[in-house]
C-alpha cells in the first residue's frame, strides 16, 4: 500500500481501493488518485461536459502554471472526466501539496464554468444517490451513479459471463479469431507491399483483431482464448511473409493473384527462399511481440474473470453521494379525525 501518499490523504477523506488507487471528493467533485510511476500520480475528476470546449486544456494549464514549479498539469479532458497529473517528488507534506493542486484545479474549473458531475454516469439521470469507481475508458474514475443502475449493470455482467461460460464455443470463436487476424494482416500487407515499409505498431492490429473476432463469434472468453490469440498471431508471421511475396509478384509482374499464390507456394519452402525470408520474419516476430504487449490489456479485459473482478471492485466502492439531494417528503392531506363530521 502507498502509505506515504494514500495514508496522508486520509485527512482529506480519501480512501484506498487497492495498492495504486484511492478515491474521495474535493469541493463536491468526485476525485480519483491513481499511481502512475515513481512519485507521479494521475488525478481523475468527474465532469459532465457534453462536448469539450476548444482550447479548454490550454486554458486550464495556463491558469495552473506556477513559475518555477513543475507539479504536473492537465493531461486530457473527456466529456465525463478530466485527467490531471501531480508530482509528489520532494514533498514533505503530501496532503498539503495535494490540497494545493486540487484547490488550484477546482478553482480553475469553476472560473471556466465547469461544475461537479451531477448526473448518473450510467444512465444520465439527475441527482445520483451514490459514488462509485468506474473502470471504463469513456467514463473512468470515481463517478456519481444511481445505485440501482450500478446493481443492474453488475447483474448484466454476471449474466453475460455465465452465459459465455456455459454456451461459448471454441470452434466459432477460433473461426472469428481467424477472420479478425486476417483483417489485421491485410492492413500490414498494404503498408508492406505498397509503401515498402513496416510499421511496428500496426502489428497490434493482429492480436486485437483476433480477440475481437473471437469474442464477436461467441468464443468462450477464458484464459485459453488468449493462448489461442497468441498462437494465431505467431502463425500470422509466416503467413504475412508468404502473402507479401505473392502480392509482390502481382505488383511487379502483373501475375494473376491465384497464379502468384501457387508460385509462391512452390518456392516458399526452398532453402534459398527461406534463408532470404528469415531476416524479415525475425523482424516481424519482434514487431509481433511488441503488438502483443500493446494489446495485452485489451485482451485481458475481454476475459470473463476480468469482467467479474472489475464489476466486484465497482460494487465494493459504491458509497453514498454527499451531493445527493433527498426528494422532498410528500405531504398527506388531512382527512380529519375518525368520527369527526366534515
N, C-alpha and C positions, 0 to 999 in steps of 0.2 A: 504494500500500500504506500502511496505517496504521502507519508506522514508529514513531511516538511511543508508541503503545499496544501494538501487537502485538509489536514487537521487544523492548519492555521485558518482556513476559510470557514471552519465551523462557527467562528464568532459572527460570521455574516449569514448563518443559517444554511450553509451549503452542506449537502450530504453525499458521501461517496457512494457510487453504484458498484464500481469494481476498481481494479488497480490503476485504471487510466482515465476514469470519468467520474465527475461529481456534478451535482445539479442543485439549483436553487433559484431564487428570484432576486431582482435588483430593480428598485423603483417600479415595481409592478411588471417588469419584463421577465419572462421565463428565460433562464440562462443555463447553458451547459459549458463546463470547462473540461477539455479533453487534452491529455498529454500528447504532444507532437514529437518532441525529441529534445533531449537534454533538459534545459530549464525553459524551453519554449512550449507554450500551450496555445490551443485554439479555443476561442470563446464563441459559442453559438447563441444568438439572441433571437427569440421567436418574434416574427413580424407577420403582417398581412398586407403586402403592398399591392397586390393585383398585378401591376406591371412595375418594373424597376425604372424609376426616372433616370433619364440620360444624364450622365455626369455625377450621379449620386456618390459613387465610390470616391471619385476625385475630390468632391466637396467635403465628404466626411474626413478623408485623410488629411486634407488641408487644415481642417478645424482641430484635428487631433495632434497635429505636428507640434512637438516641443523642441525648441532649439537645443542642440547638443545631446539630446536623449533619444536613444533608439530602443523603444519598448514594443515595437510592433505596430500594426495598423490594420485597416480593413482589407481582407484578402478577396472576398467576393460577396455579392449581395444577390440573394434569390428572393422570389416573391414571398416565401414562407419563413426565411431566416437570413441572418447576416453572420458571416464568418469573420472573426476578428482575432488577430494574433497578439499575444502578450508575452514578454520575456521576464522571467523572474531571476535571471542571472545577476548575482551580486546583491540581491535584495535581502537586507537584514530583517525586514518585516514584510513577508509576502502578502499578508492580509491588507496592510496599508497600501502596497503597490497595486493590488487587485482593486481595492476601493478607488484609488486614484484613477485608474484606467477606466473602470466601469462608470464612474461619475462623468468623466470626460466624454465617454461614448454615449451614454444615455442623454446627457445634456445636448450633445450634437444632434442626436436623433430627434429630440423634442424640438430643437430650433428649426429643424427641417420638416416638421410636421409628421414625423414617423412615430406612431404610438405603439404601446404594447399590443400583441396579438390578443384579440377579444372574441375570436370565433373558433369553433372546433376545427382542428387540423384535419379531421377525417371527414366530417360532414358539412362544414361551413356554418353550422348552427351558431347563433349568437349566445353569449353568456355561458360558456362551457363551465362545468362544475368541477373539473379535475385538471391536474397537470400530469404529464407522462413523458418518459424518454422514448421518442420515436426513432427508429433505426432505419429511416427511409432516405433515399438520395434527394427526393423532391421536398421533403419536409423533415429535416434532421433535427435532433436535439429535444430538449425539454420543451414541450408544447402544450398549450391548452387543448383539452379534448372533453367530449362528453363521455362519462364513464360507461354509459350503456353502449355507446358506439365502439368503445375500446373492447368491451366484453364481446360484442358481436364479431368484431374483427378477429379476436382470438379464437372464437368458436369456428369461424370460417376457415382459419388456418389449420386448426386441428382436424376439421372435417376433410380438407383437401389432402393433408398429409396421410390421413388414414385411408382415404380412397386410393391415393397413389400407391401406398404400401400394399394394399390388397389387390388392386386392379391394374397396376402399372405393368407394362410388358417390356422386357429387354429387347425382344425382336423388333417391335415397332420403334422403340427408342433408338436402336442402332441404325435402323433404316433412316430415321430422321437425322441422326448424327452424321451419317454419310452424306446426306444431301447438304447439310449445313457445312460440313468440311469442304465439299466440292465448291460451294459458294465462296468460302474463304480462299480456296486455292485459285479460283477464277480471278479474283481481284489481284492476287500476287502475280499470276501469269501475265495479266495485262501490262503490268509495270515491267516485268522481266523481259517480255518479248518486244513490246512496242516502245518502251522508254529505255531499254537496255540498262535498267537499274533495279537494285533490290532494296526495298525499304523494310528495314528490320521490324519496325513497329506494326507493319501490316500483317506480319505473321501471327499476331494475336487474334486476327480475324478467324483463323482456322479453328483453334480450340473454342473460341466464343461461338462461332457458327455451329460447331458440332454440338456443344452443350445446349444451345438454343434449339436446334433441330431435335435433339434427344428429348428435351422437355416438351416441345410442341407436339411431338408424336407420342406423348403419354408414356415415355420411358420411366421405369422405376428409379427415382432420384435418390439413391443411397450412395455410399462411398464407392461402390463398384462402378457407378456411372462415370465418376471422374477418371478411374483407371481406363475405362473404355474410350473416353475422350482423349486421354493422353496417348493411348495406343494408336488411335486413328490419326492423331496429329503427327506421330512418328512415321506412320505409313504415308502420310501426305508428302514427306520429303522426297523419296524416290519417285513418287507419282508426279510431283511438280517438275522434277528434272526430266522425266520421260515426256511429259506433255510439252515442256518448253522446247525440247529437241524437235518434237513433231511439229509444233507451231512455227519453229524456226525454218523447217523445210517448206512449210506452206508459204511463209513470208518471203523467203529468199528465192525459191524455185517455182512458186505457184502450183505446187503439187496439191491435188485434192486431199482434204483432211483425212479421209479413210485410208488413202494410199500412204499418206505421211505417217499415220499411226502404225500401219502394217510394217513399213520400212524401219521405223524406229524400234518396233518390237523385235525385228530380225537382228538388229545390230546392237541393241541396248546392253546385252549381257556379254558382248565380246570384250576380251581383256583390255584392248586399247581404249574402247569407249568408256568402260567402267573406270579406267585409270584417269582419263581426262575429265570424267564427271565427278570423281571422288572429291576433288577440291571444292567444287560448287556445292555438293551435297553436305560436306562437312561444315561449310559456311552456313548453309540453310539449317543444319542441325543446331548450330549455336543460336541462330535467329529464332528458331522454333522454341528453344529453351527460354529465350527472353520472352517470347509470346506467351508461353505457358505461365511464366512468372507474372506477367502483366495481367493475365486473365484469371489467375488463381482465385482472387477474391470473388469475381463474378461466378465462377464455377462452384465455389464453396457455398455461396449464398443461395444456390438453387437446391441444395440438399434439404431433404425433409428434416433432418436433425437440426440443421442450422435455422430453418424457418421456425421450428418449435422452440429452440433456445432463444431466438430473438423475441418471439412472442412472450415467452416467460419473463424475460428481462423487462419488456414493456409493461406487463401487468404488475410486476413487482415494484415498479417505480410509480404506479398510479397513486396519486395523493390529492387531497382537496386543493382546489384553486383558491388562493386567498382573495382573488379579484372577483370571485363569483358573487352575484347579487341574488339572494334568495327571492323567489317570486312572492309578491305581497299576498298575505292571507286574505282569502275571500270572506267578506263579512256575510253572515247568515241573517236575513231579515227576521225580526222578532215576530212570533205568531201569538204572543200573549201567553198568559198563564193558563194551565188547564182549568177549564170550568169558567174562565172569565168571559163575559159577554163582549161581543165585538160591537 
